[in-house]
């Protein structure tokens, strides 16, 4: 990792902050690599129960740093081109979004300022997204004669109607918090999204980490499944939890009227 991303962990919550404020956290190669490395570093952290993803300075992420476009193209060429799968099902750039989707614990994004292009797609990788009313969003790739290619096309159809996605993709139009909420791209509007995201993460951290992780995997698995498949996936998920130490502790704590004392997943 590099100083492009700051990571702190406290009280079972990982605070991940994009750290290129002088460039509105625009994405150069080092920033993209640091985002991926930071996400990957949390993959096996059993002590982390939730992640808060945010950006330092005046914006969450203004998208691609166009001044470094040549360097990004050169990097793609070194690794076999944009269609080469270098990170599982993804290339490096897609992994900057999908790593948050793939983490076993929930991720809450707190966004403000500009959330354009690649920054918009990275935001979509979170389980929930909190934004200020005046946050400016844009699927900006169309301005540069491109299409979203950092995982956004894999996620947007589960959040918004097809015609809304088409509108903002074709036009590269800038839109604010209320339209983003109405479309389904964000979860809530809040004047202090970082505080709200931390509150949500803190609440999640008080719940059984086993149940939370199984719930996230289940919710991911059912997105493109049939009803019959969802029914069996539900049953299989529940079978993983019934009678386990943390599930028993949840019941005992509830019956005894006390705060539960959960152990980290093994």
MIDOSE-1310 file (N, C-alpha, C; in nm, 2 decimals, decimal comma, always signed):
residues 266
xxxx	+0,08/-0,12/+0,00/+0,00/+0,00/+0,00/+0,09/+0,12/+0,00; +0,03/+0,24/-0,03/+0,10/+0,36/-0,03/+0,03/+0,47/+0,04; +0,08/+0,59/+0,04/+0,01/+0,70/+0,11/-0,11/+0,75/+0,04; -0,15/+0,68/-0,07/-0,27/+0,72/-0,15/-0,40/+0,68/-0,07
xxxx	-0,39/+0,59/+0,02/-0,50/+0,54/+0,10/-0,46/+0,52/+0,24; -0,54/+0,58/+0,33/-0,52/+0,56/+0,48/-0,61/+0,46/+0,53; -0,55/+0,37/+0,62/-0,63/+0,26/+0,68/-0,61/+0,27/+0,83; -0,72/+0,28/+0,91/-0,71/+0,26/+1,05/-0,82/+0,16/+1,09
xxxx	-0,79/+0,09/+1,20/-0,88/-0,01/+1,25/-0,90/+0,01/+1,40; -1,03/+0,03/+1,44/-1,06/+0,05/+1,58/-1,20/+0,00/+1,61; -1,21/-0,07/+1,72/-1,34/-0,12/+1,76/-1,41/-0,20/+1,66; -1,33/-0,29/+1,59/-1,38/-0,38/+1,49/-1,42/-0,31/+1,36
xxxx	-1,39/-0,18/+1,34/-1,43/-0,11/+1,22/-1,30/-0,06/+1,15; -1,29/-0,09/+1,02/-1,18/-0,04/+0,94/-1,23/+0,09/+0,87; -1,15/+0,19/+0,89/-1,17/+0,32/+0,83/-1,08/+0,33/+0,71; -1,13/+0,33/+0,59/-1,05/+0,34/+0,47/-1,08/+0,48/+0,40
xxxx	-0,97/+0,56/+0,39/-0,99/+0,69/+0,34/-0,90/+0,72/+0,22; -0,95/+0,75/+0,10/-0,87/+0,79/-0,01/-0,80/+0,92/+0,02; -0,67/+0,92/-0,01/-0,58/+1,03/+0,04/-0,50/+1,10/-0,07; -0,58/+1,16/-0,16/-0,51/+1,24/-0,26/-0,60/+1,37/-0,27
xxxx	-0,61/+1,44/-0,16/-0,71/+1,55/-0,16/-0,68/+1,66/-0,25; -0,55/+1,69/-0,28/-0,52/+1,80/-0,37/-0,56/+1,77/-0,51; -0,59/+1,65/-0,55/-0,64/+1,61/-0,68/-0,79/+1,56/-0,67; -0,86/+1,59/-0,57/-0,99/+1,54/-0,54/-1,00/+1,39/-0,55
xxxx	-0,89/+1,33/-0,51/-0,88/+1,18/-0,50/-0,89/+1,12/-0,64; -0,85/+1,19/-0,74/-0,85/+1,14/-0,88/-0,77/+1,01/-0,89; -0,81/+0,93/-0,98/-0,75/+0,79/-0,99/-0,63/+0,79/-1,08; -0,51/+0,78/-1,03/-0,39/+0,75/-1,11/-0,35/+0,60/-1,08
xxxx	-0,25/+0,55/-1,14/-0,22/+0,41/-1,13/-0,19/+0,38/-0,98; -0,11/+0,47/-0,91/-0,08/+0,44/-0,77/-0,20/+0,44/-0,68; -0,29/+0,53/-0,71/-0,42/+0,53/-0,63/-0,50/+0,40/-0,65; -0,51/+0,36/-0,78/-0,59/+0,23/-0,81/-0,52/+0,11/-0,74
xxxx	-0,39/+0,10/-0,75/-0,32/-0,01/-0,69/-0,33/-0,01/-0,54; -0,33/+0,12/-0,48/-0,34/+0,13/-0,33/-0,48/+0,09/-0,29; -0,59/+0,13/-0,36/-0,72/+0,09/-0,33/-0,74/-0,06/-0,33; -0,69/-0,12/-0,43/-0,70/-0,27/-0,44/-0,62/-0,34/-0,33
xxxx	-0,50/-0,29/-0,30/-0,42/-0,35/-0,20/-0,48/-0,33/-0,06; -0,54/-0,22/-0,03/-0,61/-0,19/+0,09/-0,73/-0,29/+0,11; -0,81/-0,30/+0,01/-0,92/-0,39/+0,02/-0,88/-0,53/+0,04; -0,77/-0,57/-0,04/-0,73/-0,71/-0,03/-0,67/-0,74/+0,11
xxxx	-0,61/-0,64/+0,18/-0,55/-0,66/+0,31/-0,66/-0,68/+0,42; -0,78/-0,65/+0,39/-0,89/-0,67/+0,48/-0,96/-0,80/+0,46; -0,93/-0,87/+0,35/-1,01/-0,99/+0,32/-1,01/-1,10/+0,43; -0,89/-1,11/+0,49/-0,88/-1,22/+0,59/-0,87/-1,16/+0,74
xxxx	-0,92/-1,04/+0,75/-0,91/-0,98/+0,89/-1,04/-1,02/+0,96; -1,03/-1,13/+1,04/-1,15/-1,17/+1,11/-1,19/-1,08/+1,23; -1,10/-0,99/+1,27/-1,13/-0,89/+1,37/-1,21/-0,77/+1,32; -1,22/-0,76/+1,19/-1,30/-0,65/+1,13/-1,44/-0,69/+1,10
xxxx	-1,54/-0,61/+1,15/-1,68/-0,65/+1,13/-1,75/-0,56/+1,03; -1,69/-0,44/+1,00/-1,75/-0,35/+0,91/-1,64/-0,25/+0,86; -1,66/-0,20/+0,74/-1,57/-0,11/+0,68/-1,64/+0,02/+0,64; -1,57/+0,13/+0,67/-1,62/+0,26/+0,62/-1,53/+0,32/+0,52
xxxx	-1,58/+0,34/+0,40/-1,50/+0,39/+0,28/-1,53/+0,54/+0,26; -1,43/+0,62/+0,26/-1,45/+0,77/+0,24/-1,34/+0,83/+0,16; -1,34/+0,96/+0,14/-1,24/+1,03/+0,07/-1,20/+1,16/+0,15; -1,07/+1,19/+0,16/-1,02/+1,30/+0,23/-1,04/+1,43/+0,13
xxxx	-1,05/+1,54/+0,19/-1,06/+1,67/+0,12/-1,19/+1,70/+0,06; -1,20/+1,77/-0,05/-1,33/+1,83/-0,10/-1,41/+1,73/-0,18; -1,36/+1,61/-0,20/-1,44/+1,51/-0,29/-1,41/+1,37/-0,25; -1,50/+1,28/-0,27/-1,48/+1,14/-0,25/-1,38/+1,09/-0,36
xxxx	-1,41/+1,11/-0,49/-1,33/+1,08/-0,60/-1,38/+1,14/-0,73; -1,30/+1,22/-0,79/-1,34/+1,29/-0,91/-1,32/+1,20/-1,04; -1,29/+1,08/-1,02/-1,27/+0,99/-1,14/-1,13/+0,98/-1,18; -1,11/+0,94/-1,31/-0,98/+0,92/-1,36/-0,90/+1,04/-1,37
xxxx	-0,77/+1,04/-1,33/-0,68/+1,15/-1,35/-0,63/+1,14/-1,50; -0,69/+1,22/-1,58/-0,67/+1,22/-1,72/-0,53/+1,25/-1,76; -0,45/+1,32/-1,67/-0,31/+1,35/-1,71/-0,23/+1,22/-1,70; -0,28/+1,12/-1,64/-0,20/+0,99/-1,63/-0,25/+0,88/-1,72
xxxx	-0,34/+0,92/-1,82/-0,40/+0,82/-1,90/-0,30/+0,73/-1,98; -0,20/+0,80/-2,02/-0,09/+0,72/-2,10/-0,03/+0,62/-2,01; +0,00/+0,65/-1,89/+0,06/+0,55/-1,79/-0,03/+0,44/-1,77; -0,16/+0,47/-1,75/-0,26/+0,36/-1,73/-0,27/+0,27/-1,85
xxxx	-0,27/+0,32/-1,97/-0,27/+0,24/-2,09/-0,15/+0,15/-2,10; -0,03/+0,21/-2,06/+0,09/+0,13/-2,07/+0,09/+0,02/-1,97; +0,03/+0,04/-1,85/+0,02/-0,06/-1,75/-0,07/-0,17/-1,80; -0,18/-0,14/-1,86/-0,27/-0,24/-1,92/-0,20/-0,33/-2,02
xxxx	-0,11/-0,26/-2,11/-0,04/-0,34/-2,21/+0,06/-0,44/-2,14; +0,12/-0,40/-2,03/+0,22/-0,48/-1,96/+0,15/-0,61/-1,91; +0,02/-0,60/-1,87/-0,05/-0,71/-1,81/-0,14/-0,78/-1,91; -0,12/-0,76/-2,04/-0,19/-0,84/-2,14/-0,31/-0,77/-2,19
xxxx	-0,33/-0,64/-2,16/-0,44/-0,56/-2,22/-0,56/-0,56/-2,12; -0,66/-0,48/-2,15/-0,77/-0,46/-2,06/-0,86/-0,58/-2,04; -0,86/-0,67/-2,14/-0,94/-0,79/-2,13/-0,87/-0,91/-2,05; -0,74/-0,89/-2,01/-0,67/-0,99/-1,93/-0,73/-0,99/-1,79
xxxx	-0,75/-1,11/-1,74/-0,81/-1,12/-1,60/-0,69/-1,14/-1,50; -0,65/-1,03/-1,43/-0,53/-1,04/-1,35/-0,57/-1,05/-1,20; -0,70/-1,03/-1,17/-0,74/-1,04/-1,03/-0,87/-1,12/-1,02; -0,86/-1,25/-1,04/-0,98/-1,34/-1,04/-1,06/-1,31/-1,17
xxxx	-1,19/-1,27/-1,15/-1,27/-1,24/-1,26/-1,25/-1,10/-1,32; -1,16/-1,02/-1,25/-1,15/-0,88/-1,28/-1,01/-0,85/-1,34; -1,00/-0,73/-1,40/-0,87/-0,67/-1,42/-0,84/-0,58/-1,30; -0,72/-0,52/-1,30/-0,68/-0,43/-1,19/-0,78/-0,32/-1,16
xxxx	-0,83/-0,26/-1,27/-0,92/-0,14/-1,25/-1,06/-0,19/-1,20; -1,11/-0,30/-1,25/-1,24/-0,35/-1,20/-1,22/-0,40/-1,05; -1,11/-0,45/-1,02/-1,09/-0,49/-0,88/-1,10/-0,38/-0,78; -1,07/-0,26/-0,82/-1,08/-0,14/-0,73/-1,22/-0,12/-0,68
xxxx	-1,32/-0,17/-0,76/-1,46/-0,17/-0,72/-1,50/-0,30/-0,66; -1,47/-0,41/-0,73/-1,52/-0,54/-0,69/-1,46/-0,59/-0,55; -1,35/-0,54/-0,52/-1,29/-0,59/-0,39/-1,38/-0,55/-0,27; -1,45/-0,44/-0,28/-1,54/-0,40/-0,17/-1,66/-0,49/-0,17
xxxx	-1,70/-0,53/-0,29/-1,82/-0,62/-0,30/-1,78/-0,76/-0,25; -1,66/-0,80/-0,27/-1,61/-0,93/-0,23/-1,57/-0,95/-0,09; -1,55/-0,84/-0,02/-1,51/-0,85/+0,12/-1,62/-0,92/+0,20; -1,58/-1,00/+0,30/-1,68/-1,08/+0,37/-1,76/-1,00/+0,47
xxxx	-1,71/-0,88/+0,51/-1,78/-0,79/+0,60/-1,85/-0,67/+0,52; -1,96/-0,61/+0,58/-2,02/-0,50/+0,51/-1,93/-0,38/+0,49; -1,95/-0,31/+0,38/-1,88/-0,19/+0,35/-1,98/-0,07/+0,34; -1,96/+0,04/+0,41/-2,05/+0,15/+0,40/-1,96/+0,27/+0,34
xxxx	-2,01/+0,32/+0,23/-1,93/+0,43/+0,17/-2,00/+0,56/+0,21; -1,91/+0,66/+0,25/-1,95/+0,80/+0,28/-1,90/+0,89/+0,17; -1,98/+0,95/+0,09/-1,94/+1,03/-0,02/-1,98/+1,17/-0,02; -1,90/+1,26/-0,08/-1,93/+1,40/-0,09/-1,86/+1,46/-0,20
xxxx	-1,89/+1,59/-0,23/-1,82/+1,65/-0,34/-1,84/+1,59/-0,47; -1,74/+1,56/-0,54/-1,75/+1,49/-0,67/-1,73/+1,34/-0,66; -1,83/+1,27/-0,73/-1,82/+1,13/-0,74/-1,84/+1,09/-0,88; -1,73/+1,10/-0,96/-1,74/+1,09/-1,10/-1,67/+0,96/-1,15
xxxx	-1,72/+0,91/-1,26/-1,65/+0,80/-1,34/-1,61/+0,69/-1,25; -1,48/+0,66/-1,25/-1,43/+0,55/-1,17/-1,46/+0,57/-1,02; -1,47/+0,69/-0,97/-1,51/+0,71/-0,83/-1,65/+0,67/-0,81; -1,74/+0,69/-0,90/-1,88/+0,65/-0,90/-1,89/+0,50/-0,89
xxxx	-1,81/+0,43/-0,97/-1,81/+0,29/-0,97/-1,75/+0,22/-0,84; -1,65/+0,28/-0,79/-1,59/+0,23/-0,67/-1,69/+0,25/-0,56; -1,76/+0,36/-0,55/-1,87/+0,38/-0,45/-1,97/+0,26/-0,46; -2,01/+0,22/-0,58/-2,11/+0,12/-0,60/-2,07/-0,02/-0,54
xxxx	-1,94/-0,04/-0,52/-1,89/-0,16/-0,47/-1,93/-0,18/-0,32; -1,96/-0,07/-0,25/-2,00/-0,08/-0,11/-2,14/-0,14/-0,10; -2,17/-0,19/+0,02/-2,30/-0,25/+0,05/-2,41/-0,13/+0,06; -2,36/-0,02/+0,12/-2,45/+0,10/+0,14/-2,37/+0,22/+0,10
xxxx	-2,44/+0,33/+0,06/-2,38/+0,45/+0,02/-2,45/+0,57/+0,08; -2,38/+0,65/+0,16/-2,44/+0,77/+0,22/-2,38/+0,89/+0,16; -2,46/+0,99/+0,12/-2,41/+1,11/+0,05/-2,47/+1,24/+0,10; -2,40/+1,35/+0,09/-2,46/+1,48/+0,12/-2,56/+1,52/+0,01
xxxx	-2,66/+1,61/+0,04/-2,75/+1,64/-0,07/-2,69/+1,71/-0,19; -2,58/+1,78/-0,17/-2,51/+1,85/-0,28/-2,40/+1,77/-0,35; -2,39/+1,64/-0,32/-2,29/+1,56/-0,38/-2,32/+1,56/-0,53; -2,21/+1,57/-0,61/-2,23/+1,57/-0,76/-2,18/+1,43/-0,81
xxxx	-2,28/+1,36/-0,88/-2,25/+1,23/-0,93/-2,25/+1,24/-1,08; -2,17/+1,15/-1,15/-2,18/+1,14/-1,29/-2,11/+1,01/-1,34; -2,18/+0,94/-1,43/-2,12/+0,83/-1,50/-2,05/+0,90/-1,62; -1,93/+0,94/-1,59/-1,86/+1,05/-1,67/-1,79/+0,99/-1,79
xxxx	-1,78/+0,86/-1,80/-1,69/+0,80/-1,91/-1,74/+0,85/-2,05; -1,87/+0,87/-2,07/-1,92/+0,91/-2,20/-1,86/+1,04/-2,25; -1,82/+1,13/-2,15/-1,76/+1,25/-2,19/-1,63/+1,23/-2,27; -1,56/+1,12/-2,24/-1,43/+1,09/-2,30/-1,44/+0,98/-2,40
xxxx	-1,56/+0,96/-2,45/-1,58/+0,86/-2,55/-1,56/+0,71/-2,51; -1,59/+0,69/-2,38/-1,56/+0,56/-2,32/-1,69/+0,51/-2,26; -1,69/+0,39/-2,20/-1,80/+0,33/-2,12/-1,75/+0,30/-1,98; -1,84/+0,29/-1,89/-1,80/+0,24/-1,75/-1,73/+0,10/-1,76
xxxx	-1,61/+0,09/-1,71/-1,55/-0,04/-1,72/-1,47/-0,08/-1,59; -1,52/-0,03/-1,48/-1,45/-0,06/-1,35/-1,55/-0,14/-1,26; -1,63/-0,22/-1,32/-1,73/-0,30/-1,25/-1,87/-0,24/-1,24; -1,88/-0,12/-1,28/-2,01/-0,05/-1,27/-2,12/-0,12/-1,34
xxxx	-2,09/-0,17/-1,46/-2,19/-0,24/-1,54/-2,24/-0,37/-1,48; -2,16/-0,43/-1,39/-2,20/-0,55/-1,32/-2,29/-0,52/-1,20; -2,28/-0,40/-1,15/-2,35/-0,36/-1,02/-2,48/-0,28/-1,05; -2,47/-0,18/-1,14/-2,58/-0,09/-1,16/-2,71/-0,15/-1,19
xxxx	-2,72/-0,26/-1,27/-2,85/-0,32/-1,29/-2,93/-0,37/-1,17; -2,85/-0,40/-1,06/-2,92/-0,44/-0,94/-2,97/-0,32/-0,85; -2,93/-0,20/-0,89/-2,96/-0,08/-0,81/-3,07/+0,01/-0,88; -3,06/+0,02/-1,01/-3,14/+0,12/-1,08/-3,21/+0,06/-1,20
xxxx	-3,32/+0,13/-1,25/-3,39/+0,09/-1,37/-3,29/+0,10/-1,49; -3,32/+0,02/-1,59/-3,23/+0,02/-1,71/-3,24/+0,15/-1,78; -3,35/+0,22/-1,78/-3,36/+0,35/-1,86/-3,28/+0,46/-1,78; -3,28/+0,45/-1,65/-3,20/+0,55/-1,57/-3,05/+0,53/-1,60
xxxx	-3,01/+0,40/-1,59/-2,87/+0,38/-1,62/-2,83/+0,42/-1,76; -2,92/+0,40/-1,86/-2,89/+0,44/-1,99/-2,88/+0,59/-2,01; -2,98/+0,66/-1,94/-2,98/+0,81/-1,95/-2,84/+0,86/-1,90; -2,80/+0,82/-1,78/-2,68/+0,88/-1,73/-2,55/+0,83/-1,79
xxxx	-2,56/+0,71/-1,85/-2,44/+0,66/-1,92/-2,43/+0,73/-2,06; -2,54/+0,75/-2,13/-2,53/+0,81/-2,26/-2,50/+0,96/-2,25; -2,55/+1,03/-2,15/-2,54/+1,17/-2,14/-2,42/+1,22/-2,06; -2,37/+1,14/-1,97/-2,26/+1,18/-1,88/-2,31/+1,30/-1,79
xxxx	-2,44/+1,31/-1,78/-2,50/+1,42/-1,70/-2,46/+1,42/-1,56; -2,44/+1,54/-1,50/-2,41/+1,55/-1,35/-2,55/+1,56/-1,28; -2,56/+1,48/-1,17/-2,68/+1,48/-1,10/-2,65/+1,48/-0,95; -2,74/+1,53/-0,87/-2,72/+1,55/-0,72/-2,78/+1,44/-0,64
xxxx	-2,78/+1,46/-0,51/-2,82/+1,36/-0,41/-2,96/+1,30/-0,43; -3,06/+1,39/-0,44/-3,19/+1,35/-0,45/-3,22/+1,26/-0,57; -3,17/+1,30/-0,69/-3,19/+1,21/-0,81/-3,11/+1,08/-0,79; -3,00/+1,08/-0,72/-2,92/+0,96/-0,70/-2,99/+0,87/-0,61
xxxx	-3,06/+0,92/-0,51/-3,13/+0,84/-0,41/-3,26/+0,78/-0,48; -3,33/+0,87/-0,56/-3,45/+0,82/-0,63/-3,41/+0,71/-0,73; -3,29/+0,72/-0,79/-3,25/+0,62/-0,89/-3,21/+0,49/-0,82; -3,16/+0,50/-0,70/-3,12/+0,38/-0,63/-2,97/+0,36/-0,62
xxxx	-2,90/+0,46/-0,67/-2,75/+0,46/-0,66/-2,70/+0,48/-0,52; -2,77/+0,56/-0,44/-2,73/+0,57/-0,30/-2,84/+0,53/-0,21; -2,80/+0,51/-0,08/-2,89/+0,45/+0,02/-2,96/+0,56/+0,10; -2,88/+0,66/+0,14/-2,94/+0,77/+0,22/-2,87/+0,90/+0,19
xxxx	-2,94/+1,01/+0,22/-2,88/+1,14/+0,22/-2,86/+1,19/+0,36; -2,74/+1,24/+0,39/-2,72/+1,29/+0,52/-2,62/+1,41/+0,51; -2,64/+1,51/+0,60/-2,55/+1,63/+0,60/-2,41/+1,59/+0,64; -2,39/+1,48/+0,72/-2,26/+1,43/+0,76/-2,25/+1,28/+0,73
xxxx	-2,22/+1,25/+0,61/-2,23/+1,11/+0,56/-2,12/+1,02/+0,64; -2,01/+1,08/+0,67/-1,91/+1,00/+0,74/-1,95/+0,96/+0,88; -2,01/+1,06/+0,95/-2,07/+1,03/+1,08/-2,18/+0,92/+1,07; -2,27/+0,94/+0,98/-2,37/+0,84/+0,96/-2,32/+0,70/+0,92
xxxx	-2,22/+0,70/+0,83/-2,16/+0,57/+0,79/-2,10/+0,50/+0,91; -2,03/+0,58/+1,00/-1,97/+0,53/+1,12/-2,07/+0,47/+1,21; -2,18/+0,55/+1,23/-2,29/+0,50/+1,31/-2,35/+0,36/+1,27; -2,37/+0,35/+1,13/-2,42/+0,23/+1,08/-2,31/+0,11/+1,10
xxxx	-2,19/+0,14/+1,08/-2,08/+0,04/+1,10/-2,07/+0,00/+1,24; -2,09/+0,10/+1,33/-2,08/+0,07/+1,47/-2,20/-0,02/+1,52; -2,31/+0,00/+1,46/-2,43/-0,08/+1,49/-2,40/-0,22/+1,44; -2,35/-0,24/+1,31/-2,32/-0,37/+1,26/-2,22/-0,44/+1,35
xxxx	-2,12/-0,37/+1,40/-2,02/-0,43/+1,48/-2,07/-0,49/+1,61; -2,19/-0,45/+1,65/-2,25/-0,51/+1,77/-2,32/-0,64/+1,75; -2,34/-0,67/+1,62/-2,41/-0,79/+1,58/-2,32/-0,91/+1,56; -2,37/-1,03/+1,56/-2,29/-1,15/+1,54/-2,21/-1,14/+1,41
xxxx	-2,08/-1,14/+1,41/-2,01/-1,13/+1,29/-2,03/-1,25/+1,20; -2,06/-1,37/+1,26/-2,09/-1,48/+1,17/-2,21/-1,46/+1,09; -2,32/-1,41/+1,16/-2,45/-1,39/+1,09/-2,43/-1,28/+0,98; -2,36/-1,18/+1,02/-2,34/-1,07/+0,92/-2,27/-1,11/+0,80
xxxx	-2,17/-1,19/+0,81/-2,09/-1,24/+0,70/-2,17/-1,34/+0,61; -2,24/-1,42/+0,68/-2,33/-1,52/+0,60/-2,44/-1,44/+0,53; -2,50/-1,34/+0,60/-2,60/-1,26/+0,53/-2,55/-1,19/+0,41; -2,43/-1,13/+0,42/-2,37/-1,06/+0,30/-2,35/-1,16/+0,19
xxxx	-2,29/-1,28/+0,22/-2,27/-1,37/+0,11/-2,40/-1,42/+0,05; -2,50/-1,44/+0,13/-2,63/-1,48/+0,08/-2,70/-1,38/-0,01; -2,69/-1,25/+0,04/-2,75/-1,14/-0,04/-2,68/-1,13/-0,18; -2,55/-1,15/-0,18/-2,47/-1,15/-0,30/-2,51/-1,27/-0,39
xxxx	-2,53/-1,38/-0,33/-2,56/-1,50/-0,41/-2,69/-1,50/-0,48; -2,79/-1,44/-0,41/-2,93/-1,45/-0,46/-2,96/-1,34/-0,57; -2,87/-1,25/-0,59/-2,90/-1,14/-0,68/-2,94/-1,19/-0,82; -2,88/-1,30/-0,87/-2,90/-1,35/-1,00/-2,95/-1,50/-1,00
xxxx	-3,02/-1,53/-0,89/-3,07/-1,67/-0,87/-3,22/-1,68/-0,89; -3,27/-1,79/-0,93/-3,41/-1,82/-0,94/-3,47/-1,84/-0,80; -3,60/-1,83/-0,79/-3,67/-1,85/-0,66/-3,63/-1,98/-0,60; -3,63/-2,09/-0,68/-3,59/-2,22/-0,62/-3,45/-2,22/-0,57
xxxx	-3,36/-2,15/-0,64/-3,22/-2,15/-0,59/-3,21/-2,06/-0,47; -3,28/-1,95/-0,46/-3,28/-1,87/-0,34/-3,33/-1,94/-0,22; -3,43/-2,02/-0,23/-3,49/-2,10/-0,12/-3,38/-2,19/-0,06; -3,31/-2,26/-0,15/-3,21/-2,36/-0,09/-3,09/-2,28/-0,04
xxxx	-3,05/-2,17/-0,10/-2,94/-2,08/-0,05/-2,97/-2,03/+0,09; -3,10/-1,99/+0,11/-3,14/-1,95/+0,24/-3,12/-2,06/+0,35; -3,17/-2,18/+0,31/-3,16/-2,29/+0,40/-3,01/-2,32/+0,44; -2,93/-2,32/+0,33/-2,79/-2,35/+0,35/-2,72/-2,25/+0,44
xxxx	-2,76/-2,12/+0,42/-2,70/-2,02/+0,50/-2,74/-2,03/+0,65; -2,87/-2,06/+0,67/-2,91/-2,07/+0,81/-2,85/-2,19/+0,88; -2,82/-2,30/+0,80/-2,76/-2,42/+0,86/-2,62/-2,39/+0,90; -2,55/-2,29/+0,84/-2,42/-2,26/+0,88/-2,42/-2,19/+1,02
xxxx	-2,53/-2,13/+1,06/-2,54/-2,05/+1,18/-2,60/-2,12/+1,30; -2,70/-2,20/+1,27/-2,77/-2,26/+1,38/-2,68/-2,34/+1,48; -2,69/-2,31/+1,61/-2,62/-2,38/+1,71/-2,47/-2,34/+1,72; -2,43/-2,24/+1,64/-2,29/-2,20/+1,66/-2,27/-2,11/+1,78
xxxx	-2,15/-2,09/+1,83/-2,12/-2,02/+1,95/-2,18/-1,88/+1,95; -2,16/-1,81/+1,84/-2,21/-1,67/+1,83/-2,36/-1,67/+1,82; -2,42/-1,76/+1,75/-2,57/-1,77/+1,75/-2,63/-1,80/+1,88; -2,57/-1,89/+1,95/-2,61/-1,92/+2,09/-2,60/-1,80/+2,18
xxxx	-2,49/-1,73/+2,16/-2,46/-1,61/+2,25/-2,57/-1,50/+2,22; -2,61/-1,49/+2,09/-2,71/-1,39/+2,05/-2,84/-1,42/+2,13; -2,88/-1,55/+2,13/-3,00/-1,59/+2,20/-2,99/-1,56/+2,35; -2,88/-1,61/+2,41/-2,86/-1,59/+2,56/-2,86/-1,44/+2,60
xxxx	-2,79/-1,36/+2,52/-2,78/-1,22/+2,55/-2,92/-1,15/+2,54; -3,00/-1,20/+2,44/-3,13/-1,14/+2,43/-3,22/-1,18/+2,54; -3,21/-1,31/+2,58/-3,30/-1,36/+2,69/-3,26/-1,29/+2,83; -3,13/-1,27/+2,84/-3,08/-1,22/+2,97/-3,07/-1,06/+2,97
xxxx	-3,11/-1,00/+2,86/-3,12/-0,85/+2,86/-2,98/-0,79/+2,87; -2,88/-0,84/+2,81/-2,75/-0,78/+2,82/-2,69/-0,77/+2,68; -2,57/-0,70/+2,67/-2,50/-0,68/+2,54/-2,43/-0,81/+2,51; -2,44/-0,86/+2,39/-2,37/-0,99/+2,36/-2,22/-0,97/+2,35
xxxx	-2,15/-1,08/+2,38/-2,00/-1,08/+2,37/-1,96/-1,18/+2,26; -1,95/-1,13/+2,14/-1,92/-1,22/+2,03/-1,77/-1,25/+2,01; -1,74/-1,37/+1,96/-1,60/-1,40/+1,93/-1,58/-1,37/+1,78; -1,46/-1,34/+1,74/-1,43/-1,32/+1,60/-1,44/-1,45/+1,52
xx	-1,49/-1,44/+1,39/-1,50/-1,56/+1,31/-1,37/-1,63/+1,30; -1,37/-1,76/+1,30/-1,25/-1,84/+1,29/-1,21/-1,86/+1,14
